[in-house]
Amino acid sequence: MNIVRRTLHWGPLLALFIIFTISAMSIICDMMWWPVSAPGGTINLIVYVMWLYLTLYNFFCAMGIGPGHVPYGWKPDDPKDIKYLQFCKVCQGYKSPRSHHCRKCNRCVMKMDHHCPWINNCCGHMNHARFTYFLFFAPLGCIHSLCILIPSLYHAMNRPYYFYYGDGTEPVINLDVWSFLIGIFSVGLAVGVIVAVGGLGFLQLKSILKNETGIESWIIEKAYYIDRTVEEGEFVYPYYLGMWRNLRQVFTWSGYPVSDGFTWDVKEGCNQYTLTIEQMRQKEDKKDRSIEYTIIEDYSGRWCPITKGCRVICCPPFTDEPRIKLNIGDRLLVTRWKKHWLYGDKILDKQQKDLGVSRLRGWFPRRCAVEFVNNGCSYPDLTKLKQRAEKKKLS
C-alpha cells in the first residue's frame, strides 16, 4: 500500500509516462522493422524487454525499499556518545552518523544523499544500489530505443520511395501522422533520458566511488576552508576506504549494503563521530555568523510574490527549499543571503512553542526585513507599520 501511495505523485507518474511512451512506441516500430518471425528479431525484442524489466524493477525497488530511517527516539548505546550527535526535534531522537533529516519525508534518513522526486522518496543507505541500477539501465534502454526508432521513422518517412524504387527487402513501416509525431516525441524523450538520467547516474557512481553523499561533499568542501589550530589538526574524511572497497560497501551479491546504518567502516585514526563532530562545528560557526532581522513587510510565503517587485520575482534562489510566511514584527536569524532574498530561522514566540512548533525556516524577500541593531529595530516604528498593514487589509 505504501508503494501505491508513493506512485500516485507527479514524479513517479511522469517517470512512468516517459518510460511507457518510449517503450510502447519502440516495441510497435520494432515489430514492423524487425518482426519476431526472424530469429534476430526475437533476440532483439527479448533484449529490449530485458532493459525495460530491469529499469522498472529497480525503479520500484528504489521507491519501495526506501533509504532506511533512523527509528523515532533513537539514541546510542553508550550515553557518553550523545555529545557527539545532533538531536532531531521532529523525530525526538538523535541522528545516527551520516544520517540527515529530510523535510519532505519528515524522517531522519540513513546516509541521505538527496530526496528524489522521480521515485518520490529519498536516495540513501538501503536503496542507493537500486537507484543507481535504475539510472544505469534506463539510459541503456533508451539507447536501444533510438536504434529502433530512428531507422523506423526514416523508413516511414520514405515509404513511397521504397515502394517504387526499393528491391522489396526493405522493412515496411506504416505510421499515420499521429503515430509519426509520437515517434518523434519518443525520440526527444529518449535523448533527454540519456543526457539527464545518464548524467545523474555518472554523478551517483562518482559519489559511491568516493563513498560520500551529496550532503557530505558539501561538508568536506567547507571543512577545508576552516582555520584550525595545531591541536585540532587537519580534517580527514573518515569513510574513504579506497574505490574498490567503497564500491563493495554499496553493491553486494545479497542486494543489501554492508553497514547497518548506525556503525560504519572508517579509516585508521578516525572514529564513528569524526564527521558528525566536524558538522556540528560548522553549524556552530554558521550560528555565530547569523544576523538577526526584523520583518517590516508581510510576506505570504508564495514563490512568486508579485507585490514585492520584478527583481524579487526574476532573481529567486534556485533551490526547492521552502519559502516562509511572515508578518510584520517577526524576527529571524539569517544564515544565508542572495541579492534579493534571505534565508533564516524564525525566532519562535511562546505561543508557537506551546503548540509544539519546533522549527520554521525558509527563504523570504530581502525588502521585507531590516537588520536588528543595538537590541532594537533599525526601522523607526513597527507599531505604525502594523497599523498601516491593517488599514490595507480593511480597504
GUKEBA-94254 format. One record per residue (C-alpha): residue number from 1; residue in one letter; x, y, z. Coordinates in steps of 0.02 Angstrom, whole numbers, m for minus. Example, Ala and Ser with C-alpha at 12.3 -4.5 7.8 and 13.67 -1.06 7.14 Angstrom:
BEGIN
1|a|615|m225|390
2|s|684|m53|357
***
This chain:
BEGIN
1|m|0|0|0
2|n|145|116|39
3|i|219|95|m136
4|v|48|130|m216
5|r|34|292|m117
6|r|210|343|m167
7|t|174|304|m350
8|l|23|422|m351
9|h|133|576|m359
10|w|182|686|m506
11|g|363|624|m504
12|p|338|435|m521
13|l|186|460|m635
14|l|287|570|m753
15|a|434|449|m748
16|l|319|301|m788
17|f|235|401|m927
18|i|406|434|m1007
19|i|460|251|m988
20|f|299|179|m1060
21|t|287|307|m1202
22|i|463|267|m1263
23|s|441|80|m1236
24|a|271|64|m1320
25|m|325|161|m1474
26|s|489|65|m1485
27|i|403|m105|m1475
28|i|272|m55|m1606
29|c|408|4|m1726
30|d|517|m147|m1686
31|m|378|m269|m1731
32|m|366|m188|m1904
33|w|551|m154|m1933
34|w|618|m322|m1871
35|p|473|m447|m1845
36|v|489|m586|m1716
37|s|469|m713|m1857
38|a|653|m682|m1893
39|p|775|m756|m1763
40|g|866|m591|m1749
41|g|701|m500|m1718
42|t|658|m616|m1574
43|i|827|m590|m1492
44|n|815|m401|m1518
45|l|643|m394|m1437
46|i|698|m503|m1289
47|v|848|m391|m1257
48|y|739|m235|m1265
49|v|609|m308|m1146
50|m|751|m354|m1028
51|w|806|m170|m1020
52|l|626|m120|m985
53|y|606|m251|m848
54|l|770|m205|m761
55|t|728|m20|m769
56|l|554|m42|m694
57|y|611|m172|m566
58|n|748|m60|m495
59|f|636|93|m507
60|f|503|13|m396
61|c|634|m65|m282
62|a|715|105|m253
63|m|544|178|m217
64|g|477|35|m110
65|i|632|m16|m10
66|g|669|164|34
67|p|832|233|106
68|g|810|167|283
69|h|754|280|425
70|v|827|310|597
71|p|695|248|723
72|y|598|381|817
73|g|682|422|983
74|w|844|332|937
75|k|998|360|1045
76|p|1169|274|1050
77|d|1200|126|1165
78|d|1336|221|1258
79|p|1264|380|1339
80|k|1437|460|1327
81|d|1421|464|1137
82|i|1268|578|1143
83|k|1379|733|1150
84|y|1445|690|975
85|l|1272|680|895
86|q|1140|804|841
87|f|966|796|914
88|c|818|800|794
89|k|670|893|869
90|v|549|822|740
91|c|596|638|765
92|q|630|667|950
93|g|790|567|940
94|y|974|579|897
95|k|1038|571|718
96|s|1150|421|689
97|p|1316|453|599
98|r|1290|501|415
99|s|1102|525|437
100|h|1008|686|399
101|h|830|743|420
102|c|728|754|259
103|r|595|888|272
104|k|491|806|134
105|c|492|630|207
106|n|487|709|382
107|r|607|575|445
108|c|792|558|483
109|v|865|461|336
110|m|1016|345|347
111|k|1161|404|237
112|m|1047|526|149
113|d|1107|582|m23
114|h|955|680|m85
115|h|766|673|m99
116|c|722|616|m275
117|p|552|674|m342
118|w|555|540|m479
119|i|541|399|m352
120|n|451|511|m225
121|n|574|451|m94
122|c|748|484|m29
123|c|902|405|m104
124|g|1001|340|43
125|h|1084|192|127
126|m|965|48|88
127|n|912|95|m90
128|h|1070|177|m157
129|a|1118|25|m261
130|r|942|2|m332
131|f|930|186|m376
132|t|1099|179|m464
133|y|1047|23|m560
134|f|891|116|m617
135|l|999|262|m676
136|f|1109|138|m771
137|f|976|31|m857
138|a|859|174|m907
139|p|987|259|m1024
140|l|1039|88|m1095
141|g|857|52|m1138
142|c|840|224|m1217
143|i|997|198|m1323
144|h|917|36|m1386
145|s|755|131|m1417
146|l|846|259|m1526
147|c|922|116|m1627
148|i|744|58|m1663
149|l|650|224|m1678
150|i|768|323|m1789
151|p|780|193|m1931
152|s|593|158|m1915
153|l|545|341|m1932
154|y|665|359|m2077
155|h|585|212|m2169
156|a|410|276|m2128
157|m|452|448|m2197
158|n|525|375|m2357
159|r|396|236|m2380
160|p|338|298|m2554
161|y|518|298|m2616
162|y|549|119|m2559
163|f|381|66|m2631
164|y|428|124|m2806
165|y|618|105|m2809
166|g|656|m23|m2674
167|d|706|m203|m2702
168|g|568|m270|m2588
169|t|682|m319|m2444
170|e|661|m154|m2350
171|p|553|m157|m2193
172|v|378|m84|m2216
173|i|342|42|m2077
174|n|161|100|m2083
175|l|136|251|m1969
176|d|m4|378|m1981
177|v|25|562|m1942
178|w|m9|546|m1756
179|s|98|390|m1738
180|f|240|477|m1829
181|l|227|629|m1714
182|i|225|517|m1560
183|g|379|430|m1630
184|i|471|596|m1646
185|f|414|642|m1470
186|s|480|475|m1407
187|v|649|508|m1487
188|g|658|675|m1396
189|l|612|592|m1231
190|a|743|456|m1257
191|v|880|584|m1292
192|g|826|681|m1137
193|v|834|524|m1028
194|i|1007|478|m1094
195|v|1076|652|m1057
196|a|986|690|m892
197|v|972|518|m812
198|g|1140|461|m881
199|g|1221|618|m809
200|l|1141|588|m639
201|g|1197|406|m646
202|f|1376|462|m677
203|l|1368|578|m526
204|q|1296|441|m416
205|l|1433|318|m468
206|k|1563|452|m433
207|s|1493|481|m258
208|i|1492|292|m224
209|l|1674|277|m279
210|k|1718|417|m158
211|n|1599|346|m26
212|e|1521|515|7
213|t|1345|582|m17
214|g|1298|750|m92
215|i|1274|822|83
216|e|1441|753|143
217|s|1529|827|m9
218|w|1468|998|46
219|i|1529|968|225
220|i|1701|912|160
221|e|1716|1064|46
222|k|1680|1183|189
223|a|1797|1088|307
224|y|1950|1130|201
225|y|1915|1317|214
226|i|1904|1322|405
227|d|2054|1386|501
228|r|2111|1256|628
229|t|2229|1259|773
230|v|2381|1144|780
231|e|2295|1039|914
232|e|2141|1011|805
233|g|2244|954|657
234|e|2188|936|477
235|f|2015|864|442
236|v|2017|686|372
237|y|1863|614|288
238|p|1836|450|382
239|y|1735|348|255
240|y|1852|342|104
241|l|1918|163|104
242|g|1982|152|m75
243|m|1875|145|m233
244|w|1855|m44|m242
245|r|1808|m62|m59
246|n|1691|88|m73
247|l|1600|1|m217
248|r|1581|m158|m115
249|q|1502|m57|26
250|v|1352|m23|m88
251|f|1347|m159|m223
252|t|1337|m332|m145
253|w|1277|m502|m207
254|s|1144|m506|m71
255|g|1073|m339|m127
256|y|1093|m265|48
257|p|1230|m137|89
258|v|1370|m183|208
259|s|1331|m66|354
260|d|1179|m74|469
261|g|1157|115|450
262|f|1220|154|627
263|t|1403|99|625
264|w|1521|119|477
265|d|1693|59|423
266|v|1813|205|444
267|k|1993|249|406
268|e|2128|211|531
269|g|2145|357|651
270|c|1962|407|633
271|n|1810|356|735
272|q|1622|342|709
273|y|1596|525|754
274|t|1735|611|656
275|l|1616|681|525
276|t|1474|723|646
277|i|1595|822|756
278|e|1651|920|603
279|q|1470|950|550
280|m|1422|1012|725
281|r|1570|1130|723
282|q|1518|1201|555
283|k|1341|1227|619
284|e|1407|1320|770
285|d|1512|1431|656
286|k|1358|1460|549
287|k|1257|1507|703
288|d|1391|1629|759
289|r|1387|1713|588
290|s|1197|1727|585
291|i|1120|1902|586
292|e|954|1945|667
293|y|824|2030|556
294|t|652|2103|592
295|i|510|2093|466
296|i|438|2261|411
297|e|325|2197|270
298|d|205|2050|272
299|y|254|1905|158
300|s|130|1770|107
301|g|260|1634|77
302|r|220|1624|m109
303|w|356|1576|m232
304|c|313|1721|m348
305|p|268|1869|m236
306|i|203|1993|m366
307|t|185|2135|m239
308|k|371|2128|m195
309|g|434|2190|m363
310|c|503|2120|m525
311|r|680|2099|m460
312|v|620|1982|m320
313|i|521|1876|m445
314|c|657|1872|m579
315|c|801|1832|m460
316|p|736|1691|m347
317|p|851|1570|m255
318|f|869|1418|m370
319|t|826|1287|m240
320|d|675|1185|m188
321|e|694|1243|m8
322|p|533|1316|65
323|r|477|1496|74
324|i|418|1553|245
325|k|261|1653|283
326|l|300|1807|388
327|n|209|1951|472
328|i|268|2123|525
329|g|367|2111|686
330|d|428|1932|663
331|r|612|1905|696
332|l|731|1785|610
333|l|912|1729|619
334|v|975|1743|440
335|t|1113|1622|391
336|r|1113|1637|200
337|w|1078|1775|79
338|k|1058|1817|m105
339|k|1044|1988|m184
340|h|855|1997|m164
341|w|818|1851|m45
342|l|866|1799|131
343|y|860|1628|216
344|g|837|1611|403
345|d|760|1526|554
346|k|612|1610|634
347|i|631|1653|818
348|l|477|1567|891
349|d|368|1651|1020
350|k|298|1563|1174
351|q|130|1526|1092
352|q|211|1436|945
353|k|322|1335|1061
354|d|170|1285|1166
355|l|85|1224|1005
356|g|231|1107|977
357|v|313|1202|833
358|s|496|1152|835
359|r|568|1250|689
360|l|514|1368|550
361|r|640|1416|417
362|g|645|1465|235
363|w|678|1600|105
364|f|594|1770|103
365|p|619|1934|5
366|r|758|2044|70
367|r|649|2201|55
368|c|532|2131|189
369|a|664|2141|326
370|v|789|2255|409
371|e|937|2210|516
372|f|912|2212|704
373|v|1030|2344|775
374|n|1079|2376|958
375|n|937|2272|1029
376|g|813|2369|927
377|c|747|2377|752
378|s|834|2499|636
379|y|665|2543|562
380|p|583|2688|658
381|d|417|2617|718
382|l|349|2439|697
383|t|182|2488|776
384|k|145|2612|637
385|l|190|2481|508
386|k|68|2357|583
387|q|m70|2487|588
388|r|m37|2533|406
389|a|m44|2348|357
390|e|m210|2326|448
391|k|m283|2476|355
392|k|m229|2400|188
393|k|m316|2236|232
394|l|m477|2327|280
395|s|m476|2430|121
***
